[in-house]
Amino acid sequence: MSSRKDQNAAARMVREQIAKEQRRKRTMWISIAAVSALVIAGLIGWAIYAGGKTTEYTAPKGANSAGNGIVSGSGPVVVDEYVDYLCPHCKTFHDEAAASLQQLVNDGKITLVTHPVAYLDGASTNRYSTRASAAAGCAAEFGKFTEFSNVLFENQPAEGGAGPSDEDLIVFGRQAGLGEDFAQCVQDKRFINWTNHVSEEAGRAGVSGTPTVLVNGKATQASSTAIATAVAAAAGAAPSASTS
């Protein structure tokens, strides 16, 4: 009788050991599957991120060496301005400071680098920020970047609706002295990838809002007085690596 009990106890121990081992293996495979899923999800996420980044672009004539801004002038102090053509604060800044900045360029005191970012596509129903920036690239290609930027700010639409169409942008180009080559450039969306590059580079540089102004790489209030003061203080110092 005792022997049968011992056999039963031994068999029960064996069954429990087998069950325990099966549970251990099941837990291990579940863990492996979970880790694999995370790895796969991470790879998919990276692929989406990498696919969304601009890898190929053509910068328009007049762009800086980094390809992320349009250069005016060649003075010793570098002023970087980051603007979005749909941003109402950028229009306020432009209306107040554009003439002063142009005078500093004309006087040979600054190199002005304008970065036309497209941060506000979500504030229009037809991606106006991107299309306006790309059209500004076309204007730079044909030597009228400043003039076209002025017209864009003069005709800035309100946020929340449809911005000017490509046909409207072509009309604005004519007002800035641009012709059929510019019109074709806009229609071909030649500088859309460039606009994406400008925005991505601005983000990597820590620019999270517009307008943002840097004088020799140092953040400065977006006003003509503050910029003039910063330029005067920086005069004689070596410009920052430019053209950030």
Rosetta blueprint (number, residue, H / E / L):
1 M L
2 S H
3 S H
4 R H
5 K H
6 D H
7 Q H
8 N H
9 A H
10 A H
11 A H
12 R H
13 M H
14 V H
15 R H
16 E H
17 Q H
18 I H
19 A H
20 K H
21 E H
22 Q H
23 R H
24 R H
25 K H
26 R H
27 T H
28 M H
29 W H
30 I H
31 S H
32 I H
33 A H
34 A H
35 V H
36 S H
37 A H
38 L H
39 V H
40 I H
41 A H
42 G H
43 L H
44 I H
45 G H
46 W H
47 A H
48 I H
49 Y H
50 A H
51 G H
52 G H
53 K L
54 T L
55 T L
56 E L
57 Y L
58 T L
59 A L
60 P L
61 K L
62 G L
63 A E
64 N L
65 S L
66 A L
67 G L
68 N L
69 G L
70 I E
71 V E
72 S E
73 G L
74 S L
75 G L
76 P L
77 V E
78 V E
79 V E
80 D E
81 E E
82 Y E
83 V E
84 D L
85 Y L
86 L L
87 C L
88 P H
89 H H
90 C H
91 K H
92 T H
93 F H
94 H H
95 D H
96 E H
97 A H
98 A H
99 A H
100 S H
101 L H
102 Q H
103 Q H
104 L H
105 V H
106 N H
107 D L
108 G L
109 K L
110 I E
111 T E
112 L E
113 V E
114 T E
115 H E
116 P E
117 V L
118 A L
119 Y L
120 L L
121 D H
122 G H
123 A H
124 S L
125 T L
126 N L
127 R L
128 Y H
129 S H
130 T H
131 R H
132 A H
133 S H
134 A H
135 A H
136 A H
137 G H
138 C H
139 A H
140 A H
141 E H
142 F L
143 G L
144 K L
145 F H
146 T H
147 E H
148 F H
149 S H
150 N H
151 V H
152 L H
153 F H
154 E H
155 N L
156 Q L
157 P L
158 A L
159 E L
160 G L
161 G L
162 A L
163 G L
164 P L
165 S L
166 D H
167 E H
168 D H
169 L H
170 I H
171 V H
172 F H
173 G H
174 R H
175 Q H
176 A L
177 G L
178 L L
179 G L
180 E H
181 D H
182 F H
183 A H
184 Q H
185 C H
186 V H
187 Q H
188 D H
189 K L
190 R L
191 F L
192 I H
193 N H
194 W H
195 T H
196 N H
197 H H
198 V H
199 S H
200 E H
201 E H
202 A H
203 G H
204 R H
205 A L
206 G L
207 V L
208 S L
209 G L
210 T L
211 P L
212 T E
213 V E
214 L E
215 V E
216 N L
217 G L
218 K E
219 A E
220 T E
221 Q L
222 A L
223 S L
224 S H
225 T H
226 A H
227 I H
228 A H
229 T H
230 A H
231 V H
232 A H
233 A H
234 A H
235 A L
236 G L
237 A L
238 A L
239 P L
240 S L
241 A L
242 S L
243 T L
244 S L
